[in-house]
Amino acid sequence: MNWPYLQMPESVELEDASYSSTFGRFIVQPLERGFGTTIGNALRRVLLSSLPGAAITMIKIDGVLHEFSSIPGVVEDVTQIILNLKEVRFKLINKKPDKVVLELRGGREFRAGDIQNGTTDFEILNPDHHIATLNKGADFKIELRIGRGHGYVPAEENKMPDQPIGAIPLDAIYTPIKNVSYRVENTRVQQRTDYEKLILEITTDGSITPDDSLTYAGKILRDHINLFINFEIEPEEEEPVEVDEEALRIRKLLKMPVDELELSVRSYNCLMAANIKTIGDLVRRDEQEMLKFRNFGRKSLQELTQILEEKGLRFGMDVDRYLRSENQ
């Protein structure tokens, strides 16, 4: 259903000049008055609380029974080491929890990059981050457990019923989002100047790009809001004279949302920016028309062409032929 009395936003614009793998500025306009704050606040809360990430959930240091101890030959006490470990940022390759055991000798600095320890299950995003300083002669053995979650989880909830003596659970800061801010400004549509422009700024830790994080947050919001939408039930035909099974199959596919195609994030973002919501919207366009869309290249075209061919569809189809027959 269209909402002709409401001004709908035309696109989400990414500011290329300031974009990086950890920072993105997004502009949405025009919006009806009040929608800037409504959408901006909802996205900010979801971004900060609901995106998955990885963090150290528990440590065990040889010779240490609790977090208020000191370690012979180590400059920092256990409390300071824990604070430093909380700031280590991960990008998980394997989504399962992981355990790392490190044995370090004195006369060196213990950095976050040492946690990598040859494993390919995760990637340390800030390898130069300082954790501890070991004096000559110091022997330092530490076991770390790395978990996956979302938001913030206090140490109390990271306790395990069978955890060994000396194991110290940590507060886990899973969120990959370091900061989200938004502001709302006035914008103009023709002669009216009371519309709004939403400017959303996202800073990540590098384990996810700003545009991917915004896409995931939007999907989380959409999946929740869908519960409040009442869809009309189409009346069934009492006595269909003839049923063209192939036409029915294609008609059903044409009505399917494009987000059910399991697309890459880049292809999905391009389709959303072009206001292509259903497969019918997609296949009614030809290949040359698709290549004119911003950030839509040959790789995305090949991906979509292959997916459509697997479903017996192609670009440039006469969509109205199938949808028109539905009403006859």
N, C-alpha and C positions, 0 to 999 in steps of 0.2 A: 504494500500500500504506500502511496505517495503522501506527503504532508505538504500540500501546496501553500499553506499559510505559514510554514516555518522555513526559514533560510537554512539550508543544509550546507555543511562544509564541502568545499570542492575537492580538497586534497590535503595530504600531509606532506609538507615540504621540508626536506632535509637541507640544512645550510651547509653546503659543501666546503666553504672557506674555513670553517672551524672544526670540521669533522675529523675524528681520529678513531683508532680502535678502542679508545676508552672514553671519548667524549662526543656527544652529539647534541645539536640544537635543532628542535623540530617546531615547525610553525603550522598551525591549523587555523584556517579561516575560510569564509566568514562564519561566525556563530551567532545565534540569537543571544540576546543579553541574558546572562546568568549561566549559560552553558559552558563558558570558558572555565569558571571556577568548578562547576560540577564535574566536568570531564577531567580537568587538570588534577584536582584533589583525589579523585578515584584512581587515576593512573598512578599518581605518586605513591599512594598507600599500597597498591598492589605491587609496584616495582620494588619497594623497600621491604615488603614482608613476605612475598609469595614466590619469588623466583628461586630455583634450586642452586645450590653451590656446595663447596666442600670446605671442611675445617678440621683442625685437630681436636678430638673429643676427649682424649685421655693420654696421660704420660706416666711412665714409670722410670725412675732414675735409680741406679744401683746405689745402695747406702742411704737412701732418702726415704723417710717414712711419711712425711707430710710437707705441705707447701711452705711452711715457715722455717725450713731447715736451711743450712748453708752447706756447701760442698767443698771439701779440701782441694785447694789448687785452682778453684774457679772464682773469678772476681765477683760475678753476680750471684746473689742468693737465688733460691728456687722461685720466690715470688716474682722477681724481676725476669727470670727466664720464662716463666709462664706468660707474663705480659708480652714478652717479645714473641713467643710462639703463637699467641692469639692473632698477631698481625701477619703471619705467613699466609699467603694467598695461593690457592691451588686451582688447577684446571684438571678435573678428573677425566681420564681416558676410559678407565674401567669404572663403571658405576657402583661396583661393590665396595664395601668398607675395606680398608687396607691397613697393614701393620708394617712399621719400619723400625729396625733395630740398628742403632749407630754405636760404634766404639771409637772414641776419639782420644788421641794422645795429646799431651800438653805442649805448650809453646805455640799456640795457634788460636785463630778466631773461629768460632762455630757460627756458620752462616746458614741461612735458609736453603741455599743451594746444596748443602751437604745432605739434606733430607732426601734429595732425589736419589742418591745412592745407587745409581745405575738402573733404577726401575723405570718402566715405560707405562705404568698404570696411571700416572699423573704427571703433571708439569708444574714446577714451581714458577710462579709469575714474578716474584721479587727475590731472585736468588742471592742478591747482595745484602739482604736484610740481616742485621746483626742480631744474634741470639745470645751468645756468651763468649767470654774470653778465658782461655785455658792457660794457666801458667806452666812453666816447665815442670815436668814430673807428674803432672795431673793425669789421672785416668778417668775418663768420663764415658759412661755407658747409659744410653737412654733408649727407651722403647716408646714409640708414638703410634697412636691409633688415629686414622684419618677416616672420617665419616661423611656422608652426604645427607643434606637436609635443606630446609628453607628457613629464612628469617633468623631469629635468635633463639637459642636453646640454652637455659641455665645449666650449670654444672650438675646440679641435683638430679636433673633428668637424664644426664649422661652416665650416671652410675649403673654398673652392671651387677646383678645378684651374685655372680661368681668371680668378681674382680679380685686379682691377687693383692696380697698385703703390699702397701706402698704405692699402689696405683692411685693416681690423682686425676679425677675427672675435671674437665675444663669447660668454661662457658664457650659455646660454639657460635661464632658469627658466620653463618652460612651464606648470607646474602651476597651476591656478586656486585650489588649496586652500592657504590660509595656515597653518592649524593644525587638527589633529584630536587629540582626547583622548577617552579613555573610562575609565570606572570601573565596577566590579562591586559591587553591594550585595546583601544578603540580602533576600528577599521571602517572603511567606507565601501558601500555597494551602491553604485549609481549616485543618487542624491542623498541617500541616507548615511549618516555617520555614527549611528548608535549601535552598530554591530560590533562583535568582539573578535579579537585575534588571540589565540592561545599560543604562548611560547614556552615550550617544555625543554629543559636542559637535563641531560642524564650523564652521569659519570660512573663508569664501571671499573672493576679491578683488572680488566683485561681477559677474564675467562669467558666473557660474552661481549659482543659488540653492542653499542647503544641501540641500533635499529632492530637487532634481534630481540633485545630485552623489551623494547616497546611492543614488538609484535606479540611476544609471549604474554605480556601484561594485558594487551587488548583481547587476546583469546581467552584468558582467564576470566576477565570481566564479561565477555560475551557469553561464555558458558554458564555463568551465574544468572545473567539477565534473561537468558532464553527461558528460564523457568517461569518467568512472569508473563510470557507471551502466549495468548490463546490463538491457536491456529484454527481457521475455518475448515470444517470437514466437508469435503466435496461429496455431493449426493451420488450414490451408486446408480448406475443404469440398470433398470429392472430387467429388460430383455434385450441384450445386445444381439444384433442380427449377425454381424461378422466381427471377428476379433483378429486384427493384424498384430500378431505377437511381436514381430520385429519393430513395428511402429510404436507399440506400447513400451518396448524396452528402451528405444531411443528417446521417446517422450519423457520417460522417467529419468534418464540420464541428463537430459537437457535442463531439467528442473533442479538437479543436484547442485548444492553449493560447491564452489571451486576448492574450498578448504578441505573437502573430503578426498581430494586427489593425491594427498601426501606429497605436496610440492616442496621444493627447496624454499628456504626463507626468502631468498632474492626474488624468485619467480612469483611467490605469493605476494610479496610487497608490491611488485610491479602491477599485478592484476588489481590489487586493492586501490592503488593510486590511480588506475585507469577506470575505476568504478565497475570492474568486471566481477560480478558477484556469483553468477551461476555458469554452469558449463554451456548453457544456451547462449549467454552473453559472449562467451569465449569463441565458440565455433562459428558464430555468424560473421566473425571477422576473418579476413584473409591474412596470409603470412606477411605481406608487405605492410599491412596496416599495423600488425603487432610490432614489427621492428621499429615503428615510429615512436613507440612509447618510451619514455625516459627510463634508462638503465635496463631496458629489455634488449638483450643481444642474441647472437646466434646460439649460444649455449642454452639459454632459457627456451628458445624456440625449438631446439632439438629435444629438450626434455619434455615439453608440452606435446610436440608432435608424436613422440613415442607413446606417451600415456594415452592420447586420444586414439591412436591406431589400435592399441590393445583393447579399447572399448568399442571399436568399429566406428569411430568418428573421425572427422578431419576438419581442418580450417576451411572457411568459405562455404559452409553448409547452408541450405535453405531451411533455417530453423522454423520459420512461420508455417511451412508445409506440414510439420508434425504437430505444432501447437494449434494450428487452425483446425485440423481434423478432430481435435479433442472436443470442439464445440459444435460439431456438425451432428 
